[in-house]
Amino acid sequence: MLIIREAQFEVFRRQMDRALIVRLTGLLREEFPDRFSDPEEARKQAELTVREADKAAIESPDSIMELARLIIRFGNDLEGFPDPAWAAAILAHTQLDGDLKIEFLRQRLEEPIETSDEED
């Protein structure tokens, strides 16, 4: 029986994170060339995104890239999100799948903004 110890698993995870950061850096520079003309800035953004994805248990590369887009658009803590407390609660939720978290955030952005029309 093969047993992978926690320390070995951590080495694998760090290697996967490094590969993801490299890929994400390239995608950020490609998708946001004006914002990330400096490769070092793109790498820093990719590292920040991977850390946030780890905290939120978001694992798929597509969802991590979408998280990067959201962070770029709304701020590191999504403070510019239409409902930042709700977004933070979704990301912190321990029972939701990571892809589902991103889908919920996307859906919230697509909802029409309610306005109250006062009739005089």
mmCIF file of the C-alpha atoms, coordinates in Angstrom:
data_MODEL
# 
_entry.id   MODEL 
# 
loop_
_atom_site.group_PDB 
_atom_site.id 
_atom_site.type_symbol 
_atom_site.label_atom_id 
_atom_site.label_alt_id 
_atom_site.label_comp_id 
_atom_site.label_asym_id 
_atom_site.label_entity_id 
_atom_site.label_seq_id 
_atom_site.pdbx_PDB_ins_code 
_atom_site.Cartn_x 
_atom_site.Cartn_y 
_atom_site.Cartn_z 
_atom_site.occupancy 
_atom_site.B_iso_or_equiv 
_atom_site.pdbx_formal_charge 
_atom_site.auth_seq_id 
_atom_site.auth_comp_id 
_atom_site.auth_asym_id 
_atom_site.auth_atom_id 
_atom_site.pdbx_PDB_model_num 
ATOM 1   C CA . MET A 1 1   ? 0.000   0.000  0.000   1.00 0.00 ? 1   MET A CA 1 
ATOM 2   C CA . LEU A 1 2   ? 1.268   3.449  -0.941  1.00 0.00 ? 2   LEU A CA 1 
ATOM 3   C CA . ILE A 1 3   ? 1.045   6.012  1.822   1.00 0.00 ? 3   ILE A CA 1 
ATOM 4   C CA . ILE A 1 4   ? 1.479   9.683  1.082   1.00 0.00 ? 4   ILE A CA 1 
ATOM 5   C CA . ARG A 1 5   ? 2.414   11.629 4.153   1.00 0.00 ? 5   ARG A CA 1 
ATOM 6   C CA . GLU A 1 6   ? 1.207   15.172 4.772   1.00 0.00 ? 6   GLU A CA 1 
ATOM 7   C CA . ALA A 1 7   ? 4.667   16.616 4.099   1.00 0.00 ? 7   ALA A CA 1 
ATOM 8   C CA . GLN A 1 8   ? 4.836   14.844 0.738   1.00 0.00 ? 8   GLN A CA 1 
ATOM 9   C CA . PHE A 1 9   ? 1.360   16.027 -0.155  1.00 0.00 ? 9   PHE A CA 1 
ATOM 10  C CA . GLU A 1 10  ? 2.389   19.585 0.706   1.00 0.00 ? 10  GLU A CA 1 
ATOM 11  C CA . VAL A 1 11  ? 5.324   19.336 -1.725  1.00 0.00 ? 11  VAL A CA 1 
ATOM 12  C CA . PHE A 1 12  ? 2.966   18.204 -4.494  1.00 0.00 ? 12  PHE A CA 1 
ATOM 13  C CA . ARG A 1 13  ? 0.542   21.020 -3.675  1.00 0.00 ? 13  ARG A CA 1 
ATOM 14  C CA . ARG A 1 14  ? 3.291   23.658 -3.809  1.00 0.00 ? 14  ARG A CA 1 
ATOM 15  C CA . GLN A 1 15  ? 4.456   22.331 -7.178  1.00 0.00 ? 15  GLN A CA 1 
ATOM 16  C CA . MET A 1 16  ? 0.912   22.469 -8.539  1.00 0.00 ? 16  MET A CA 1 
ATOM 17  C CA . ASP A 1 17  ? 0.491   26.006 -7.173  1.00 0.00 ? 17  ASP A CA 1 
ATOM 18  C CA . ARG A 1 18  ? 3.722   27.121 -8.885  1.00 0.00 ? 18  ARG A CA 1 
ATOM 19  C CA . ALA A 1 19  ? 2.562   25.677 -12.199 1.00 0.00 ? 19  ALA A CA 1 
ATOM 20  C CA . LEU A 1 20  ? -0.831  27.335 -11.759 1.00 0.00 ? 20  LEU A CA 1 
ATOM 21  C CA . ILE A 1 21  ? 0.811   30.695 -10.980 1.00 0.00 ? 21  ILE A CA 1 
ATOM 22  C CA . VAL A 1 22  ? 2.876   30.480 -14.171 1.00 0.00 ? 22  VAL A CA 1 
ATOM 23  C CA . ARG A 1 23  ? -0.218  29.661 -16.232 1.00 0.00 ? 23  ARG A CA 1 
ATOM 24  C CA . LEU A 1 24  ? -2.336  32.315 -14.545 1.00 0.00 ? 24  LEU A CA 1 
ATOM 25  C CA . THR A 1 25  ? 0.387   34.931 -14.999 1.00 0.00 ? 25  THR A CA 1 
ATOM 26  C CA . GLY A 1 26  ? 0.345   34.315 -18.746 1.00 0.00 ? 26  GLY A CA 1 
ATOM 27  C CA . LEU A 1 27  ? -3.443  34.419 -18.901 1.00 0.00 ? 27  LEU A CA 1 
ATOM 28  C CA . LEU A 1 28  ? -3.571  37.682 -16.958 1.00 0.00 ? 28  LEU A CA 1 
ATOM 29  C CA . ARG A 1 29  ? -1.001  39.303 -19.247 1.00 0.00 ? 29  ARG A CA 1 
ATOM 30  C CA . GLU A 1 30  ? -2.937  38.071 -22.274 1.00 0.00 ? 30  GLU A CA 1 
ATOM 31  C CA . GLU A 1 31  ? -6.384  39.117 -21.058 1.00 0.00 ? 31  GLU A CA 1 
ATOM 32  C CA . PHE A 1 32  ? -5.352  42.380 -19.378 1.00 0.00 ? 32  PHE A CA 1 
ATOM 33  C CA . PRO A 1 33  ? -2.313  43.578 -21.380 1.00 0.00 ? 33  PRO A CA 1 
ATOM 34  C CA . ASP A 1 34  ? -2.647  47.226 -20.317 1.00 0.00 ? 34  ASP A CA 1 
ATOM 35  C CA . ARG A 1 35  ? -2.905  46.406 -16.645 1.00 0.00 ? 35  ARG A CA 1 
ATOM 36  C CA . PHE A 1 36  ? -0.196  43.725 -16.594 1.00 0.00 ? 36  PHE A CA 1 
ATOM 37  C CA . SER A 1 37  ? 2.447   44.887 -19.035 1.00 0.00 ? 37  SER A CA 1 
ATOM 38  C CA . ASP A 1 38  ? 4.935   44.234 -16.209 1.00 0.00 ? 38  ASP A CA 1 
ATOM 39  C CA . PRO A 1 39  ? 5.315   40.447 -15.791 1.00 0.00 ? 39  PRO A CA 1 
ATOM 40  C CA . GLU A 1 40  ? 6.158   40.885 -12.097 1.00 0.00 ? 40  GLU A CA 1 
ATOM 41  C CA . GLU A 1 41  ? 2.821   42.606 -11.436 1.00 0.00 ? 41  GLU A CA 1 
ATOM 42  C CA . ALA A 1 42  ? 0.990   39.799 -13.232 1.00 0.00 ? 42  ALA A CA 1 
ATOM 43  C CA . ARG A 1 43  ? 2.868   37.213 -11.156 1.00 0.00 ? 43  ARG A CA 1 
ATOM 44  C CA . LYS A 1 44  ? 1.982   39.021 -7.917  1.00 0.00 ? 44  LYS A CA 1 
ATOM 45  C CA . GLN A 1 45  ? -1.685  39.115 -8.942  1.00 0.00 ? 45  GLN A CA 1 
ATOM 46  C CA . ALA A 1 46  ? -1.552  35.419 -9.833  1.00 0.00 ? 46  ALA A CA 1 
ATOM 47  C CA . GLU A 1 47  ? -0.014  34.564 -6.441  1.00 0.00 ? 47  GLU A CA 1 
ATOM 48  C CA . LEU A 1 48  ? -2.644  36.599 -4.615  1.00 0.00 ? 48  LEU A CA 1 
ATOM 49  C CA . THR A 1 49  ? -5.408  34.896 -6.595  1.00 0.00 ? 49  THR A CA 1 
ATOM 50  C CA . VAL A 1 50  ? -4.046  31.413 -5.888  1.00 0.00 ? 50  VAL A CA 1 
ATOM 51  C CA . ARG A 1 51  ? -3.868  32.213 -2.150  1.00 0.00 ? 51  ARG A CA 1 
ATOM 52  C CA . GLU A 1 52  ? -7.465  33.449 -2.192  1.00 0.00 ? 52  GLU A CA 1 
ATOM 53  C CA . ALA A 1 53  ? -8.561  30.396 -4.187  1.00 0.00 ? 53  ALA A CA 1 
ATOM 54  C CA . ASP A 1 54  ? -6.860  28.128 -1.633  1.00 0.00 ? 54  ASP A CA 1 
ATOM 55  C CA . LYS A 1 55  ? -8.675  29.882 1.228   1.00 0.00 ? 55  LYS A CA 1 
ATOM 56  C CA . ALA A 1 56  ? -12.003 29.536 -0.595  1.00 0.00 ? 56  ALA A CA 1 
ATOM 57  C CA . ALA A 1 57  ? -11.340 25.900 -1.634  1.00 0.00 ? 57  ALA A CA 1 
ATOM 58  C CA . ILE A 1 58  ? -11.580 26.827 -5.313  1.00 0.00 ? 58  ILE A CA 1 
ATOM 59  C CA . GLU A 1 59  ? -9.543  24.297 -7.252  1.00 0.00 ? 59  GLU A CA 1 
ATOM 60  C CA . SER A 1 60  ? -10.400 24.215 -10.940 1.00 0.00 ? 60  SER A CA 1 
ATOM 61  C CA . PRO A 1 61  ? -8.201  26.395 -13.175 1.00 0.00 ? 61  PRO A CA 1 
ATOM 62  C CA . ASP A 1 62  ? -11.236 27.934 -14.903 1.00 0.00 ? 62  ASP A CA 1 
ATOM 63  C CA . SER A 1 63  ? -12.787 28.969 -11.597 1.00 0.00 ? 63  SER A CA 1 
ATOM 64  C CA . ILE A 1 64  ? -9.463  30.311 -10.347 1.00 0.00 ? 64  ILE A CA 1 
ATOM 65  C CA . MET A 1 65  ? -9.162  32.433 -13.496 1.00 0.00 ? 65  MET A CA 1 
ATOM 66  C CA . GLU A 1 66  ? -12.701 33.703 -12.958 1.00 0.00 ? 66  GLU A CA 1 
ATOM 67  C CA . LEU A 1 67  ? -11.785 34.546 -9.366  1.00 0.00 ? 67  LEU A CA 1 
ATOM 68  C CA . ALA A 1 68  ? -8.811  36.509 -10.736 1.00 0.00 ? 68  ALA A CA 1 
ATOM 69  C CA . ARG A 1 69  ? -11.169 38.470 -13.001 1.00 0.00 ? 69  ARG A CA 1 
ATOM 70  C CA . LEU A 1 70  ? -13.458 39.217 -10.062 1.00 0.00 ? 70  LEU A CA 1 
ATOM 71  C CA . ILE A 1 71  ? -10.554 40.345 -7.882  1.00 0.00 ? 71  ILE A CA 1 
ATOM 72  C CA . ILE A 1 72  ? -9.244  42.597 -10.643 1.00 0.00 ? 72  ILE A CA 1 
ATOM 73  C CA . ARG A 1 73  ? -12.695 44.077 -11.209 1.00 0.00 ? 73  ARG A CA 1 
ATOM 74  C CA . PHE A 1 74  ? -13.872 44.429 -7.599  1.00 0.00 ? 74  PHE A CA 1 
ATOM 75  C CA . GLY A 1 75  ? -10.735 44.497 -5.417  1.00 0.00 ? 75  GLY A CA 1 
ATOM 76  C CA . ASN A 1 76  ? -8.740  41.977 -3.407  1.00 0.00 ? 76  ASN A CA 1 
ATOM 77  C CA . ASP A 1 77  ? -11.558 41.423 -0.904  1.00 0.00 ? 77  ASP A CA 1 
ATOM 78  C CA . LEU A 1 78  ? -14.279 41.996 -3.528  1.00 0.00 ? 78  LEU A CA 1 
ATOM 79  C CA . GLU A 1 79  ? -15.074 45.197 -1.650  1.00 0.00 ? 79  GLU A CA 1 
ATOM 80  C CA . GLY A 1 80  ? -16.469 46.724 -4.851  1.00 0.00 ? 80  GLY A CA 1 
ATOM 81  C CA . PHE A 1 81  ? -18.828 43.793 -5.459  1.00 0.00 ? 81  PHE A CA 1 
ATOM 82  C CA . PRO A 1 82  ? -22.516 44.816 -5.452  1.00 0.00 ? 82  PRO A CA 1 
ATOM 83  C CA . ASP A 1 83  ? -22.949 42.981 -2.115  1.00 0.00 ? 83  ASP A CA 1 
ATOM 84  C CA . PRO A 1 84  ? -19.452 42.444 -0.670  1.00 0.00 ? 84  PRO A CA 1 
ATOM 85  C CA . ALA A 1 85  ? -20.628 40.818 2.580   1.00 0.00 ? 85  ALA A CA 1 
ATOM 86  C CA . TRP A 1 86  ? -22.629 38.259 0.611   1.00 0.00 ? 86  TRP A CA 1 
ATOM 87  C CA . ALA A 1 87  ? -19.659 37.583 -1.690  1.00 0.00 ? 87  ALA A CA 1 
ATOM 88  C CA . ALA A 1 88  ? -17.361 37.085 1.311   1.00 0.00 ? 88  ALA A CA 1 
ATOM 89  C CA . ALA A 1 89  ? -19.865 34.699 2.891   1.00 0.00 ? 89  ALA A CA 1 
ATOM 90  C CA . ILE A 1 90  ? -20.111 32.663 -0.315  1.00 0.00 ? 90  ILE A CA 1 
ATOM 91  C CA . LEU A 1 91  ? -16.325 32.394 -0.617  1.00 0.00 ? 91  LEU A CA 1 
ATOM 92  C CA . ALA A 1 92  ? -15.989 31.421 3.051   1.00 0.00 ? 92  ALA A CA 1 
ATOM 93  C CA . HIS A 1 93  ? -18.797 28.841 2.938   1.00 0.00 ? 93  HIS A CA 1 
ATOM 94  C CA . THR A 1 94  ? -17.338 25.463 3.845   1.00 0.00 ? 94  THR A CA 1 
ATOM 95  C CA . GLN A 1 95  ? -20.035 23.253 2.328   1.00 0.00 ? 95  GLN A CA 1 
ATOM 96  C CA . LEU A 1 96  ? -20.125 24.714 -1.192  1.00 0.00 ? 96  LEU A CA 1 
ATOM 97  C CA . ASP A 1 97  ? -18.006 23.390 -4.035  1.00 0.00 ? 97  ASP A CA 1 
ATOM 98  C CA . GLY A 1 98  ? -15.476 25.925 -5.350  1.00 0.00 ? 98  GLY A CA 1 
ATOM 99  C CA . ASP A 1 99  ? -16.928 25.965 -8.867  1.00 0.00 ? 99  ASP A CA 1 
ATOM 100 C CA . LEU A 1 100 ? -20.389 26.540 -7.399  1.00 0.00 ? 100 LEU A CA 1 
ATOM 101 C CA . LYS A 1 101 ? -19.094 29.498 -5.388  1.00 0.00 ? 101 LYS A CA 1 
ATOM 102 C CA . ILE A 1 102 ? -17.849 31.147 -8.571  1.00 0.00 ? 102 ILE A CA 1 
ATOM 103 C CA . GLU A 1 103 ? -21.112 30.359 -10.345 1.00 0.00 ? 103 GLU A CA 1 
ATOM 104 C CA . PHE A 1 104 ? -23.101 31.997 -7.522  1.00 0.00 ? 104 PHE A CA 1 
ATOM 105 C CA . LEU A 1 105 ? -20.924 35.115 -7.745  1.00 0.00 ? 105 LEU A CA 1 
ATOM 106 C CA . ARG A 1 106 ? -21.403 35.272 -11.523 1.00 0.00 ? 106 ARG A CA 1 
ATOM 107 C CA . GLN A 1 107 ? -25.169 34.834 -11.196 1.00 0.00 ? 107 GLN A CA 1 
ATOM 108 C CA . ARG A 1 108 ? -25.341 37.632 -8.636  1.00 0.00 ? 108 ARG A CA 1 
ATOM 109 C CA . LEU A 1 109 ? -23.627 39.960 -11.096 1.00 0.00 ? 109 LEU A CA 1 
ATOM 110 C CA . GLU A 1 110 ? -26.127 39.072 -13.805 1.00 0.00 ? 110 GLU A CA 1 
ATOM 111 C CA . GLU A 1 111 ? -29.168 39.861 -11.647 1.00 0.00 ? 111 GLU A CA 1 
ATOM 112 C CA . PRO A 1 112 ? -30.879 43.095 -12.580 1.00 0.00 ? 112 PRO A CA 1 
ATOM 113 C CA . ILE A 1 113 ? -30.370 45.867 -10.070 1.00 0.00 ? 113 ILE A CA 1 
ATOM 114 C CA . GLU A 1 114 ? -33.620 46.723 -8.381  1.00 0.00 ? 114 GLU A CA 1 
ATOM 115 C CA . THR A 1 115 ? -34.577 50.362 -8.399  1.00 0.00 ? 115 THR A CA 1 
ATOM 116 C CA . SER A 1 116 ? -37.453 51.991 -6.659  1.00 0.00 ? 116 SER A CA 1 
ATOM 117 C CA . ASP A 1 117 ? -39.434 54.196 -8.975  1.00 0.00 ? 117 ASP A CA 1 
ATOM 118 C CA . GLU A 1 118 ? -41.379 56.750 -7.054  1.00 0.00 ? 118 GLU A CA 1 
ATOM 119 C CA . GLU A 1 119 ? -44.521 57.997 -8.672  1.00 0.00 ? 119 GLU A CA 1 
ATOM 120 C CA . ASP A 1 120 ? -45.442 61.588 -7.986  1.00 0.00 ? 120 ASP A CA 1 
# 
